[in-house]
Amino acid sequence: MPDGFDVAFARAQFPALNDPGTRLWTYLDNAGGTFVCQAAVQHMSRFLETGKVQPYGAHPLSVRAGQSLDHAYRVLASLLNAGEDEVVLGPNTTVNLNTLAAAMRPLFRAGDAIVTTDQDHEANIGAWRRLAEALDLTVRVWHVDPETGALPPGGLDAVLDEAVRLVAVPHTSNVTGAVNDVAAIAAKARRAGAWVVVDGVAHAPHAAVDVKGLDVDAYAFSPYKTCGPHAGVLYVRDALMERLAGQNHAFLPDTARLQLAPGGPAPEAAAGLLGVADYLNALYARHFPEAVGPLHERAAAVFGLTAAHEAAVIRPLLDALADHPRVRLLGPGPEAAAERAPTVAFTVDGMASADVVEALLPHRIALRSGHFYAWRLMQALGLDPADGVVRASAVHYTSEAEVRGLVEALETVLPR
Ligand SMILES: Cc1ncc(COP(=O)(O)O)c(C=O)c1O
């Protein structure tokens, strides 16, 4: 068994990291989307080559396609520690949250309040704001600290009372990498009588998600940021599901799968998810002697290792940015490397964020700049959303050498 996370083993599982052209680049836009692991590619291509027919018919090919889809739902449920009927596979998180918001209409009355944050990606704000406008609800904002972009726990207390019917929060910021204590937030919101909807898109690539442990009502993430296919996964607690207005044809059964994913998921994406599970299992087998427990327990063991690796990898970058006189590092600093996601955002005095990204291209380093749809966060931080921040985002397959290369390039690109 390797001592610590075997990043070379992980990197060997990604065609893009071993492609002669792609591997010339240091790819640090993983929060935008990760590379796809070999196992997911294989599952998807096998399905497309040999079995892409409409599922749930009588002929054997269709039976097999249905089994693949059912298998994917079982795997997702096991991964999240959810019930099989509590998981929905849709096209992406933005659509999934919009559909959920539409389905939650019967739960609100005019005059009710909802809480959104200004730390979220707009996917977990816009859906609720549109609902509020349509139903005449009051929107209360849990504001971030304008210096750090963190959500202070006291800020929730200030907006939470029995008028609040919904609290929509991010698990992790897709800009600052700050991780929120969702279990504590959910407990507080529940005491006030509110439903809790969590955007876990920026969290799921870096940690195991146990929806029962968190005790939330809905949780969304996007597998294209977790080494898998382009899709969106939504957990909805059965007690919430029972009270939703279905969003599919009225004559269809009242299940989350049918009613919250009208039109059905891409079956090749479902196949790809089986590949992501295979990859997780391969990482588990590489690092742990016995294959025990359900997938979410194995995922927790694997993510324990990858989180330590990610923290060690980004530490030099956090140190360099925190120390640079022209840089404003947003979010948790170097001392908190182990408590944050490896998504690092900064601005540079006297230099547009887009120009920093541009200046790194000759070094074959791929970062990205902008507001990352966390448009309200940019405003709260006093930044112009049009230029936004520079974001360097690592994931478990990012190597120490790659981040060291970025730190060295920044020395050239950002003279002090
Ligand atoms: C935190 C967060 N939430 C939601 C989304 C939207 O996800 P999707 O592209 O699946 O709609 C993103 C995408 O970048 C994100 O980073």
PDBQT file of the ligand as one rigid body, heavy atoms in Angstrom, charges set to zero:
ROOT
HETATM    1  C1  LIG A 501     -20.900  25.999  -7.417  1.00  0.00    +0.000 C 
HETATM    2  C2  LIG A 501     -21.589  25.771  -8.716  1.00  0.00    +0.000 A 
HETATM    3  N1  LIG A 501     -22.915  25.619  -8.720  1.00  0.00    +0.000 NA
HETATM    4  C3  LIG A 501     -23.601  25.390  -9.853  1.00  0.00    +0.000 A 
HETATM    5  C4  LIG A 501     -22.948  25.323 -11.062  1.00  0.00    +0.000 A 
HETATM    6  C5  LIG A 501     -23.744  25.069 -12.290  1.00  0.00    +0.000 C 
HETATM    7  O1  LIG A 501     -23.613  23.737 -12.640  1.00  0.00    +0.000 OA
HETATM    8  P1  LIG A 501     -24.125  23.201 -14.043  1.00  0.00    +0.000 P 
HETATM    9  O2  LIG A 501     -23.134  23.650 -15.078  1.00  0.00    +0.000 OA
HETATM   10  O3  LIG A 501     -24.160  21.729 -13.872  1.00  0.00    +0.000 OA
HETATM   11  O4  LIG A 501     -25.463  23.780 -14.289  1.00  0.00    +0.000 OA
HETATM   12  C6  LIG A 501     -21.565  25.481 -11.117  1.00  0.00    +0.000 A 
HETATM   13  C7  LIG A 501     -20.857  25.437 -12.403  1.00  0.00    +0.000 C 
HETATM   14  O5  LIG A 501     -19.769  25.905 -12.554  1.00  0.00    +0.000 OA
HETATM   15  C8  LIG A 501     -20.866  25.710  -9.904  1.00  0.00    +0.000 A 
HETATM   16  O6  LIG A 501     -19.533  25.870  -9.877  1.00  0.00    +0.000 OA
ENDROOT
TORSDOF 0
